[in-house]
Amino acid sequence: MSRLNEILDQARNCRTCESHLEQGCNPVIQAQKSAKLLIIGQAPGLRVHQTSIPWNDPSGDRLRDWLQLDKEQFYDSSQIAIVPMGLCYPGKGKSGDLPPRKECAPQWHKSVLEQLPNVEMTLLIGQYAQNYYLQDKPKTLTETVKEWHRWAPTYLPLPHPSPRNTLWLKKNLWFENEVVPYIRRYVHQQLKN
């Protein structure tokens, strides 16, 4: 068994936060050493928790649309690694899901990412991933995403593709006009090689 597979098995069996999770633990993560694209989102939603399939919800539909990838391509772990900030569904809050558990990223990210030498681009979806990975970034998500050139192609900060962000997307048409085409070109070019 490869070192990455050992780490993934350990991560999938992690119970560190179990006492804080109303729905219990179900770490959702996908990766293979050959992956060229890394997606770091927030944490699985309830539907993802129930199915154990990452981005298996309307947010995932929008993300796949942004990338112009079908489900078969998106779930090909030899090409695309998916390592959320929190591996388990954190539960429901007042205005949506709770934030990802703070224990997860420090416990798992470094060891998993060290085993992904072929990643050329990392999509940082939402403020939790951006706050964790981007140094000297602007205070707001909108400003951070507007300055995407600063980190591209290594990191690409994105808003969350949740249907709750439809208003943000309508107010910030530049995102789908400038950023999405760049990501699509880059991702398709990388996945061809």
C-alpha positions as CSV (number, residue, x, y, z in Angstrom):
1,M,0.0,0.0,0.0
2,S,1.3,3.4,-0.9
3,R,2.0,6.1,1.7
4,L,-0.9,8.2,0.2
5,N,-3.3,5.3,0.5
6,E,-2.3,4.8,4.1
7,I,-2.9,8.5,4.9
8,L,-6.3,8.4,3.1
9,D,-7.3,5.3,5.0
10,Q,-6.4,7.0,8.3
11,A,-8.2,10.1,7.3
12,R,-11.4,8.2,6.3
13,N,-11.3,6.5,9.7
14,C,-10.6,9.6,11.6
15,R,-12.9,10.2,14.6
16,T,-11.2,13.2,16.2
17,C,-14.3,15.4,16.0
18,E,-17.0,12.8,16.5
19,S,-18.3,14.3,19.8
20,H,-18.9,17.6,18.0
21,L,-20.7,16.2,15.0
22,E,-24.4,15.7,15.2
23,Q,-24.5,13.4,12.2
24,G,-21.3,11.5,13.2
25,C,-18.1,11.1,11.3
26,N,-17.9,10.4,7.6
27,P,-14.7,11.9,6.2
28,V,-15.0,12.5,2.4
29,I,-11.8,12.9,0.5
30,Q,-10.4,11.7,-2.9
31,A,-6.9,11.7,-4.2
32,Q,-4.3,9.8,-6.2
33,K,-0.6,10.6,-6.5
34,S,-1.1,11.4,-10.2
35,A,-3.7,14.1,-9.6
36,K,-3.0,17.4,-11.4
37,L,-5.9,19.5,-10.0
38,L,-6.6,19.9,-6.3
39,I,-9.9,21.2,-5.1
40,I,-10.0,22.5,-1.5
41,G,-13.5,23.5,-0.5
42,Q,-15.1,24.0,2.9
43,A,-16.7,20.8,4.2
44,P,-19.1,18.3,2.9
45,G,-22.8,19.2,3.0
46,L,-25.5,16.9,4.3
47,R,-26.1,15.3,1.0
48,V,-22.4,14.6,0.5
49,H,-22.3,13.2,4.1
50,Q,-25.2,10.8,3.3
51,T,-23.7,9.6,-0.1
52,S,-20.0,9.9,0.6
53,I,-19.6,11.5,-2.8
54,P,-17.8,14.9,-2.8
55,W,-19.6,17.8,-4.3
56,N,-22.7,15.6,-4.9
57,D,-25.1,18.5,-4.6
58,P,-26.2,21.7,-6.5
59,S,-22.9,23.4,-5.5
60,G,-21.0,20.6,-7.2
61,D,-23.2,20.9,-10.3
62,R,-22.2,24.6,-10.5
63,L,-18.5,23.8,-9.9
64,R,-18.5,21.2,-12.6
65,D,-20.2,23.7,-14.9
66,W,-17.5,26.3,-14.1
67,L,-14.8,23.7,-15.0
68,Q,-16.8,22.2,-18.0
69,L,-16.2,18.7,-16.6
70,D,-18.7,15.9,-16.5
71,K,-19.1,13.7,-13.4
72,E,-16.9,11.0,-14.8
73,Q,-14.0,13.5,-15.4
74,F,-14.6,15.2,-12.1
75,Y,-14.6,12.1,-10.0
76,D,-11.5,10.7,-11.7
77,S,-9.1,10.8,-8.7
78,S,-6.1,10.0,-10.9
79,Q,-6.7,13.6,-12.3
80,I,-8.5,15.5,-9.6
81,A,-7.9,15.4,-5.8
82,I,-10.6,16.7,-3.5
83,V,-9.4,17.6,0.0
84,P,-11.9,19.9,1.9
85,M,-10.9,22.0,4.9
86,G,-13.1,19.9,7.0
87,L,-13.5,16.2,5.9
88,C,-16.8,15.7,7.7
89,Y,-20.2,17.4,7.6
90,P,-20.0,20.0,10.4
91,G,-23.8,20.3,10.9
92,K,-26.4,22.9,10.4
93,G,-26.0,26.5,11.6
94,K,-28.4,29.5,11.6
95,S,-27.8,30.5,8.0
96,G,-26.5,27.4,6.4
97,D,-23.9,24.8,7.3
98,L,-21.5,25.4,10.2
99,P,-17.9,26.2,9.4
100,P,-15.5,23.3,8.8
101,R,-14.0,21.9,12.0
102,K,-10.7,23.6,12.8
103,E,-8.9,20.3,13.7
104,C,-9.1,18.8,10.2
105,A,-6.8,20.9,7.9
106,P,-3.9,20.9,10.4
107,Q,-4.3,17.2,11.0
108,W,-4.6,16.0,7.4
109,H,-3.7,18.6,4.7
110,K,0.1,18.7,5.0
111,S,0.5,14.9,4.9
112,V,-1.9,14.5,2.0
113,L,-0.6,17.4,-0.1
114,E,3.0,16.1,0.3
115,Q,1.9,13.0,-1.6
116,L,0.4,15.0,-4.5
117,P,3.6,16.1,-6.5
118,N,1.8,16.6,-9.8
119,V,-0.8,19.2,-8.7
120,E,-0.4,22.2,-10.9
121,M,-3.4,24.2,-9.7
122,T,-5.3,24.3,-6.5
123,L,-8.8,25.8,-6.4
124,L,-9.4,27.5,-3.0
125,I,-13.2,27.5,-2.7
126,G,-14.5,29.9,-0.1
127,Q,-13.0,32.0,2.6
128,Y,-11.9,29.1,4.9
129,A,-9.5,27.6,2.3
130,Q,-8.4,31.1,1.2
131,N,-7.6,32.2,4.8
132,Y,-5.6,29.0,5.4
133,Y,-3.5,29.0,2.2
134,L,-3.1,32.6,1.0
135,Q,-0.7,35.0,2.6
136,D,-1.3,38.8,2.6
137,K,-4.7,38.5,1.0
138,P,-7.3,41.2,1.1
139,K,-9.9,41.1,3.8
140,T,-13.0,40.2,1.8
141,L,-13.7,37.2,-0.4
142,T,-14.7,39.5,-3.3
143,E,-11.4,41.4,-3.2
144,T,-9.4,38.2,-2.9
145,V,-11.1,36.6,-5.9
146,K,-10.7,39.9,-7.9
147,E,-6.9,39.6,-7.2
148,W,-6.8,36.0,-8.5
149,H,-3.8,36.8,-10.8
150,R,-1.6,37.2,-7.8
151,W,-1.6,33.5,-7.1
152,A,-2.6,31.9,-10.4
153,P,-2.0,29.3,-11.6
154,T,-0.7,27.7,-8.3
155,Y,-3.7,28.8,-6.3
156,L,-7.0,30.1,-7.6
157,P,-9.4,31.7,-5.1
158,L,-13.1,31.1,-5.9
159,P,-16.4,32.0,-4.3
160,H,-18.4,29.0,-3.1
161,P,-20.5,27.7,-6.0
162,S,-23.5,27.3,-3.7
163,P,-26.9,28.4,-4.9
164,R,-26.8,30.8,-1.9
165,N,-24.2,32.8,-3.9
166,T,-26.3,33.4,-7.0
167,L,-26.7,37.1,-6.0
168,W,-22.9,37.5,-5.6
169,L,-22.4,36.0,-9.0
170,K,-25.0,38.4,-10.5
171,K,-23.3,41.4,-8.9
172,N,-19.8,40.2,-9.9
173,L,-20.2,39.3,-13.6
174,W,-16.4,39.7,-14.1
175,F,-16.0,36.4,-12.3
176,E,-17.8,34.2,-14.9
177,N,-16.4,36.4,-17.7
178,E,-12.7,36.4,-16.7
179,V,-11.9,33.9,-14.1
180,V,-14.0,30.9,-15.2
181,P,-12.7,30.9,-18.8
182,Y,-9.1,31.0,-17.4
183,I,-9.8,28.1,-15.1
184,R,-11.5,26.1,-17.8
185,R,-8.6,26.5,-20.3
186,Y,-6.0,25.7,-17.7
187,V,-7.8,22.7,-16.3
188,H,-8.5,21.2,-19.7
189,Q,-4.9,21.8,-20.8
190,Q,-3.5,20.1,-17.7
191,L,-5.9,17.2,-17.8
192,K,-4.9,16.5,-21.4
193,N,-1.2,16.0,-20.6
